[in-house]
Amino acid sequence: KVGQGILIEPIKVEQNFPNPFNPKTSIVVDLVEPSEVEIIIYSLEGREISTIHRGTLEKGIHKFTFDGTELPSGIYLYKVSTPSFTQTRKMILAK
């Protein structure tokens, strides 16, 4: 039926690459439309480690690099948020 198509997410968050990483990894987000975007790295305990980006991004694919040189090996989370969307993914720093 017309009007019952697939819902399109406003943003696609890809798994960081490489994962596991040492010491740098890339986080890629693909926006369907311009939006305010926040990308924050957290420890498993919920402590904020780093803000990768906070601000407006245009429509399209955006690549961010995270450098874990100063961090111990372990599992970290990265959260990508817009006003209408939030997704959290896991990444592993292996030194």
N, CA, C and O atoms as a GROMACS GRO file, in nm:
protein
  380
    1LYS      N    1   0.083  -0.119   0.000
    1LYS     CA    2   0.000   0.000   0.000
    1LYS      C    3   0.087   0.124   0.000
    1LYS      O    4   0.198   0.123   0.053
    2VAL      N    5   0.037   0.228  -0.057
    2VAL     CA    6   0.109   0.355  -0.061
    2VAL      C    7   0.113   0.414   0.079
    2VAL      O    8   0.013   0.412   0.151
    3GLY      N    9   0.230   0.468   0.116
    3GLY     CA   10   0.242   0.533   0.248
    3GLY      C   11   0.284   0.439   0.358
    3GLY      O   12   0.297   0.482   0.473
    4GLN      N   13   0.305   0.313   0.328
    4GLN     CA   14   0.348   0.218   0.431
    4GLN      C   15   0.486   0.163   0.398
    4GLN      O   16   0.509   0.042   0.400
    5GLY      N   17   0.577   0.255   0.367
    5GLY     CA   18   0.712   0.217   0.329
    5GLY      C   19   0.801   0.196   0.449
    5GLY      O   20   0.756   0.192   0.563
    6ILE      N   21   0.928   0.184   0.420
    6ILE     CA   22   1.030   0.163   0.524
    6ILE      C   23   1.060   0.296   0.592
    6ILE      O   24   1.075   0.399   0.526
    7LEU      N   25   1.069   0.293   0.724
    7LEU     CA   26   1.108   0.412   0.797
    7LEU      C   27   1.258   0.434   0.783
    7LEU      O   28   1.336   0.340   0.802
    8ILE      N   29   1.298   0.553   0.751
    8ILE     CA   30   1.439   0.585   0.734
    8ILE      C   31   1.489   0.655   0.860
    8ILE      O   32   1.433   0.756   0.903
    9GLU      N   33   1.594   0.600   0.919
    9GLU     CA   34   1.654   0.662   1.036
    9GLU      C   35   1.720   0.794   0.994
    9GLU      O   36   1.772   0.803   0.884
   10PRO      N   37   1.719   0.895   1.082
   10PRO     CA   38   1.779   1.023   1.047
   10PRO      C   39   1.932   1.018   1.042
   10PRO      O   40   1.995   1.108   0.986
   11ILE      N   41   1.990   0.913   1.100
   11ILE     CA   42   2.135   0.901   1.106
   11ILE      C   43   2.173   0.754   1.110
   11ILE      O   44   2.103   0.672   1.171
   12LYS      N   45   2.283   0.720   1.045
   12LYS     CA   46   2.336   0.584   1.050
   12LYS      C   47   2.472   0.592   1.120
   12LYS      O   48   2.560   0.667   1.078
   13VAL      N   49   2.487   0.513   1.225
   13VAL     CA   50   2.612   0.509   1.300
   13VAL      C   51   2.680   0.376   1.271
   13VAL      O   52   2.626   0.270   1.303
   14GLU      N   53   2.797   0.382   1.210
   14GLU     CA   54   2.870   0.260   1.178
   14GLU      C   55   2.956   0.217   1.296
   14GLU      O   56   2.992   0.298   1.382
   15GLN      N   57   2.988   0.088   1.299
   15GLN     CA   58   3.080   0.037   1.402
   15GLN      C   59   3.217   0.099   1.377
   15GLN      O   60   3.261   0.110   1.262
   16ASN      N   61   3.285   0.138   1.485
   16ASN     CA   62   3.419   0.196   1.468
   16ASN      C   63   3.511   0.097   1.399
   16ASN      O   64   3.492  -0.024   1.408
   17PHE      N   65   3.611   0.150   1.330
   17PHE     CA   66   3.704   0.066   1.257
   17PHE      C   67   3.844   0.122   1.269
   17PHE      O   68   3.860   0.243   1.250
   18PRO      N   69   3.946   0.046   1.299
   18PRO     CA   70   3.936  -0.096   1.336
   18PRO      C   71   3.883  -0.113   1.478
   18PRO      O   72   3.885  -0.020   1.558
   19ASN      N   73   3.838  -0.231   1.508
   19ASN     CA   74   3.788  -0.264   1.640
   19ASN      C   75   3.817  -0.411   1.665
   19ASN      O   76   3.756  -0.496   1.600
   20PRO      N   77   3.906  -0.446   1.755
   20PRO     CA   78   3.981  -0.366   1.849
   20PRO      C   79   4.080  -0.272   1.778
   20PRO      O   80   4.118  -0.293   1.664
   21PHE      N   81   4.120  -0.166   1.853
   21PHE     CA   82   4.209  -0.066   1.796
   21PHE      C   83   4.325  -0.037   1.890
   21PHE      O   84   4.317  -0.064   2.010
   22ASN      N   85   4.434   0.018   1.834
   22ASN     CA   86   4.549   0.060   1.911
   22ASN      C   87   4.635   0.153   1.826
   22ASN      O   88   4.691   0.105   1.727
   23PRO      N   89   4.648   0.277   1.856
   23PRO     CA   90   4.574   0.354   1.956
   23PRO      C   91   4.460   0.435   1.894
   23PRO      O   92   4.385   0.499   1.968
   24LYS      N   93   4.445   0.434   1.757
   24LYS     CA   94   4.342   0.518   1.695
   24LYS      C   95   4.237   0.435   1.624
   24LYS      O   96   4.264   0.325   1.574
   25THR      N   97   4.114   0.490   1.621
   25THR     CA   98   4.003   0.427   1.551
   25THR      C   99   3.917   0.536   1.487
   25THR      O  100   3.922   0.652   1.527
   26SER      N  101   3.838   0.497   1.388
   26SER     CA  102   3.750   0.591   1.318
   26SER      C  103   3.604   0.560   1.350
   26SER      O  104   3.564   0.445   1.358
   27ILE      N  105   3.527   0.666   1.367
   27ILE     CA  106   3.383   0.657   1.388
   27ILE      C  107   3.318   0.731   1.272
   27ILE      O  108   3.349   0.848   1.247
   28VAL      N  109   3.227   0.664   1.202
   28VAL     CA  110   3.162   0.723   1.085
   28VAL      C  111   3.013   0.734   1.109
   28VAL      O  112   2.948   0.638   1.152
   29VAL      N  113   2.958   0.853   1.082
   29VAL     CA  114   2.814   0.876   1.090
   29VAL      C  115   2.767   0.929   0.955
   29VAL      O  116   2.836   1.006   0.888
   30ASP      N  117   2.648   0.886   0.916
   30ASP     CA  118   2.589   0.927   0.789
   30ASP      C  119   2.454   0.992   0.820
   30ASP      O  120   2.363   0.927   0.869
   31LEU      N  121   2.443   1.122   0.789
   31LEU     CA  122   2.322   1.198   0.818
   31LEU      C  123   2.235   1.211   0.694
   31LEU      O  124   2.285   1.241   0.586
   32VAL      N  125   2.105   1.189   0.710
   32VAL     CA  126   2.009   1.206   0.602
   32VAL      C  127   1.978   1.354   0.581
   32VAL      O  128   1.945   1.397   0.471
   33GLU      N  129   1.989   1.431   0.689
   33GLU     CA  130   1.964   1.575   0.683
   33GLU      C  131   2.053   1.645   0.784
   33GLU      O  132   2.102   1.581   0.877
   34PRO      N  133   2.076   1.776   0.767
   34PRO     CA  134   2.159   1.848   0.865
   34PRO      C  135   2.100   1.835   1.006
   34PRO      O  136   1.978   1.834   1.023
   35SER      N  137   2.187   1.826   1.106
   35SER     CA  138   2.140   1.808   1.243
   35SER      C  139   2.248   1.846   1.343
   35SER      O  140   2.366   1.848   1.311
   36GLU      N  141   2.203   1.877   1.464
   36GLU     CA  142   2.294   1.892   1.577
   36GLU      C  143   2.337   1.751   1.617
   36GLU      O  144   2.253   1.662   1.633
   37VAL      N  145   2.468   1.730   1.632
   37VAL     CA  146   2.520   1.597   1.663
   37VAL      C  147   2.621   1.608   1.777
   37VAL      O  148   2.701   1.701   1.784
   38GLU      N  149   2.614   1.510   1.868
   38GLU     CA  150   2.708   1.501   1.978
   38GLU      C  151   2.765   1.360   1.980
   38GLU      O  152   2.690   1.262   1.978
   39ILE      N  153   2.898   1.349   1.983
   39ILE     CA  154   2.964   1.218   1.991
   39ILE      C  155   3.055   1.219   2.113
   39ILE      O  156   3.150   1.296   2.120
   40ILE      N  157   3.025   1.132   2.210
   40ILE     CA  158   3.098   1.129   2.336
   40ILE      C  159   3.148   0.988   2.363
   40ILE      O  160   3.077   0.890   2.340
   41ILE      N  161   3.272   0.978   2.412
   41ILE     CA  162   3.332   0.850   2.451
   41ILE      C  163   3.317   0.835   2.603
   41ILE      O  164   3.342   0.930   2.678
   42TYR      N  165   3.277   0.715   2.647
   42TYR     CA  166   3.259   0.686   2.789
   42TYR      C  167   3.337   0.560   2.827
   42TYR      O  168   3.360   0.472   2.744
   43SER      N  169   3.376   0.554   2.955
   43SER     CA  170   3.430   0.429   3.009
   43SER      C  171   3.310   0.339   3.040
   43SER      O  172   3.195   0.385   3.039
   44LEU      N  173   3.336   0.212   3.067
   44LEU     CA  174   3.225   0.122   3.102
   44LEU      C  175   3.158   0.163   3.232
   44LEU      O  176   3.042   0.129   3.256
   45GLU      N  177   3.230   0.237   3.316
   45GLU     CA  178   3.172   0.284   3.442
   45GLU      C  179   3.080   0.405   3.421
   45GLU      O  180   3.013   0.450   3.514
   46GLY      N  181   3.076   0.457   3.299
   46GLY     CA  182   2.991   0.572   3.269
   46GLY      C  183   3.062   0.706   3.279
   46GLY      O  184   2.999   0.810   3.266
   47ARG      N  185   3.193   0.704   3.303
   47ARG     CA  186   3.270   0.828   3.313
   47ARG      C  187   3.296   0.882   3.172
   47ARG      O  188   3.339   0.809   3.084
   48GLU      N  189   3.269   1.012   3.152
   48GLU     CA  190   3.294   1.072   3.022
   48GLU      C  191   3.443   1.085   3.000
   48GLU      O  192   3.513   1.145   3.082
   49ILE      N  193   3.492   1.029   2.890
   49ILE     CA  194   3.635   1.029   2.858
   49ILE      C  195   3.669   1.146   2.765
   49ILE      O  196   3.766   1.218   2.788
   50SER      N  197   3.587   1.164   2.660
   50SER     CA  198   3.619   1.265   2.559
   50SER      C  199   3.494   1.300   2.479
   50SER      O  200   3.409   1.215   2.454
   51THR      N  201   3.485   1.427   2.439
   51THR     CA  202   3.381   1.469   2.345
   51THR      C  203   3.448   1.482   2.208
   51THR      O  204   3.534   1.568   2.189
   52ILE      N  205   3.408   1.398   2.116
   52ILE     CA  206   3.466   1.395   1.981
   52ILE      C  207   3.409   1.508   1.896
   52ILE      O  208   3.482   1.572   1.820
   53HIS      N  209   3.278   1.532   1.911
   53HIS     CA  210   3.214   1.639   1.833
   53HIS      C  211   3.089   1.686   1.906
   53HIS      O  212   3.017   1.607   1.968
   54ARG      N  213   3.066   1.816   1.898
   54ARG     CA  214   2.942   1.875   1.951
   54ARG      C  215   2.911   1.994   1.861
   54ARG      O  216   2.985   2.093   1.862
   55GLY      N  217   2.803   1.985   1.783
   55GLY     CA  218   2.766   2.094   1.694
   55GLY      C  219   2.688   2.046   1.574
   55GLY      O  220   2.650   1.929   1.566
   56THR      N  221   2.665   2.136   1.481
   56THR     CA  222   2.586   2.105   1.362
   56THR      C  223   2.672   2.038   1.256
   56THR      O  224   2.786   2.077   1.231
   57LEU      N  225   2.615   1.935   1.195
   57LEU     CA  226   2.679   1.868   1.082
   57LEU      C  227   2.583   1.873   0.963
   57LEU      O  228   2.462   1.862   0.980
   58GLU      N  229   2.638   1.888   0.845
   58GLU     CA  230   2.558   1.888   0.723
   58GLU      C  231   2.520   1.745   0.685
   58GLU      O  232   2.576   1.649   0.737
   59LYS      N  233   2.425   1.732   0.595
   59LYS     CA  234   2.385   1.603   0.540
   59LYS      C  235   2.507   1.535   0.478
   59LYS      O  236   2.590   1.601   0.416
   60GLY      N  237   2.518   1.403   0.495
   60GLY     CA  238   2.627   1.329   0.434
   60GLY      C  239   2.705   1.246   0.533
   60GLY      O  240   2.664   1.229   0.647
   61ILE      N  241   2.818   1.194   0.487
   61ILE     CA  242   2.902   1.105   0.567
   61ILE      C  243   3.013   1.186   0.635
   61ILE      O  244   3.080   1.268   0.571
   62HIS      N  245   3.030   1.163   0.764
   62HIS     CA  246   3.130   1.234   0.844
   62HIS      C  247   3.215   1.131   0.919
   62HIS      O  248   3.161   1.038   0.979
   63LYS      N  249   3.347   1.148   0.915
   63LYS     CA  250   3.440   1.055   0.979
   63LYS      C  251   3.517   1.128   1.089
   63LYS      O  252   3.571   1.237   1.068
   64PHE      N  253   3.521   1.067   1.206
   64PHE     CA  254   3.590   1.123   1.322
   64PHE      C  255   3.694   1.022   1.370
   64PHE      O  256   3.672   0.901   1.363
   65THR      N  257   3.807   1.072   1.418
   65THR     CA  258   3.913   0.985   1.468
   65THR      C  259   3.923   1.000   1.620
   65THR      O  260   3.924   1.112   1.672
   66PHE      N  261   3.929   0.888   1.688
   66PHE     CA  262   3.948   0.887   1.832
   66PHE      C  263   4.085   0.828   1.862
   66PHE      O  264   4.120   0.721   1.812
   67ASP      N  265   4.163   0.898   1.944
   67ASP     CA  266   4.298   0.857   1.981
   67ASP      C  267   4.298   0.813   2.128
   67ASP      O  268   4.277   0.894   2.218
   68GLY      N  269   4.322   0.684   2.151
   68GLY     CA  270   4.322   0.631   2.287
   68GLY      C  271   4.461   0.613   2.344
   68GLY      O  272   4.480   0.532   2.435
   69THR      N  273   4.558   0.689   2.294
   69THR     CA  274   4.697   0.675   2.338
   69THR      C  275   4.712   0.687   2.489
   69THR      O  276   4.788   0.612   2.550
   70GLU      N  277   4.640   0.780   2.551
   70GLU     CA  278   4.655   0.807   2.694
   70GLU      C  279   4.567   0.718   2.782
   70GLU      O  280   4.568   0.732   2.904
   71LEU      N  281   4.492   0.626   2.722
   71LEU     CA  282   4.399   0.543   2.798
   71LEU      C  283   4.451   0.401   2.816
   71LEU      O  284   4.528   0.353   2.733
   72PRO      N  285   4.410   0.333   2.924
   72PRO     CA  286   4.448   0.193   2.940
   72PRO      C  287   4.364   0.104   2.847
   72PRO      O  288   4.258   0.144   2.800
   73SER      N  289   4.414  -0.016   2.822
   73SER     CA  290   4.336  -0.113   2.745
   73SER      C  291   4.202  -0.136   2.812
   73SER      O  292   4.191  -0.129   2.935
   74GLY      N  293   4.101  -0.164   2.732
   74GLY     CA  294   3.970  -0.192   2.789
   74GLY      C  295   3.858  -0.167   2.690
   74GLY      O  296   3.880  -0.137   2.573
   75ILE      N  297   3.736  -0.180   2.741
   75ILE     CA  298   3.617  -0.159   2.661
   75ILE      C  299   3.565  -0.018   2.688
   75ILE      O  300   3.553   0.024   2.803
   76TYR      N  301   3.534   0.052   2.582
   76TYR     CA  302   3.480   0.187   2.590
   76TYR      C  303   3.353   0.194   2.507
   76TYR      O  304   3.329   0.111   2.420
   77LEU      N  305   3.272   0.293   2.537
   77LEU     CA  306   3.147   0.314   2.464
   77LEU      C  307   3.152   0.448   2.394
   77LEU      O  308   3.209   0.544   2.446
   78TYR      N  309   3.092   0.456   2.275
   78TYR     CA  310   3.074   0.586   2.212
   78TYR      C  311   2.926   0.605   2.184
   78TYR      O  312   2.859   0.517   2.130
   79LYS      N  313   2.878   0.723   2.221
   79LYS     CA  314   2.736   0.757   2.206
   79LYS      C  315   2.723   0.869   2.104
   79LYS      O  316   2.786   0.974   2.116
   80VAL      N  317   2.639   0.845   2.004
   80VAL     CA  318   2.610   0.945   1.902
   80VAL      C  319   2.466   0.989   1.923
   80VAL      O  320   2.374   0.906   1.922
   81SER      N  321   2.445   1.120   1.942
   81SER     CA  322   2.312   1.173   1.971
   81SER      C  323   2.276   1.288   1.879
   81SER      O  324   2.361   1.371   1.845
   82THR      N  325   2.149   1.293   1.840
   82THR     CA  326   2.089   1.410   1.774
   82THR      C  327   1.965   1.442   1.858
   82THR      O  328   1.934   1.368   1.950
   83PRO      N  329   1.894   1.550   1.827
   83PRO     CA  330   1.774   1.579   1.905
   83PRO      C  331   1.669   1.467   1.901
   83PRO      O  332   1.588   1.456   1.993
   84SER      N  333   1.670   1.383   1.795
   84SER     CA  334   1.566   1.279   1.782
   84SER      C  335   1.621   1.137   1.778
   84SER      O  336   1.546   1.043   1.750
   85PHE      N  337   1.751   1.119   1.805
   85PHE     CA  338   1.812   0.987   1.787
   85PHE      C  339   1.931   0.972   1.880
   85PHE      O  340   2.008   1.067   1.899
   86THR      N  341   1.947   0.854   1.939
   86THR     CA  342   2.066   0.823   2.018
   86THR      C  343   2.104   0.678   1.994
   86THR      O  344   2.018   0.589   1.994
   87GLN      N  345   2.233   0.655   1.973
   87GLN     CA  346   2.281   0.518   1.961
   87GLN      C  347   2.416   0.507   2.030
   87GLN      O  348   2.500   0.596   2.020
   88THR      N  349   2.435   0.396   2.102
   88THR     CA  350   2.560   0.370   2.172
   88THR      C  351   2.620   0.241   2.119
   88THR      O  352   2.550   0.141   2.100
   89ARG      N  353   2.750   0.244   2.095
   89ARG     CA  354   2.821   0.125   2.047
   89ARG      C  355   2.946   0.102   2.133
   89ARG      O  356   2.997   0.193   2.198
   90LYS      N  357   2.993  -0.023   2.131
   90LYS     CA  358   3.107  -0.064   2.210
   90LYS      C  359   3.232  -0.069   2.121
   90LYS      O  360   3.225  -0.109   2.005
   91MET      N  361   3.346  -0.028   2.179
   91MET     CA  362   3.474  -0.041   2.109
   91MET      C  363   3.578  -0.090   2.208
   91MET      O  364   3.568  -0.066   2.329
   92ILE      N  365   3.680  -0.158   2.156
   92ILE     CA  366   3.781  -0.221   2.241
   92ILE      C  367   3.919  -0.164   2.209
   92ILE      O  368   3.965  -0.168   2.095
   93LEU      N  369   3.984  -0.110   2.312
   93LEU     CA  370   4.121  -0.061   2.302
   93LEU      C  371   4.212  -0.172   2.352
   93LEU      O  372   4.208  -0.209   2.470
   94ALA      N  373   4.295  -0.226   2.262
   94ALA     CA  374   4.385  -0.337   2.297
   94ALA      C  375   4.529  -0.293   2.276
   94ALA      O  376   4.574  -0.278   2.162
   95LYS      N  377   4.602  -0.273   2.385
   95LYS     CA  378   4.742  -0.230   2.375
   95LYS      C  379   4.835  -0.346   2.394
   95LYS      O  380   4.957  -0.328   2.389
   0.00000   0.00000   0.00000
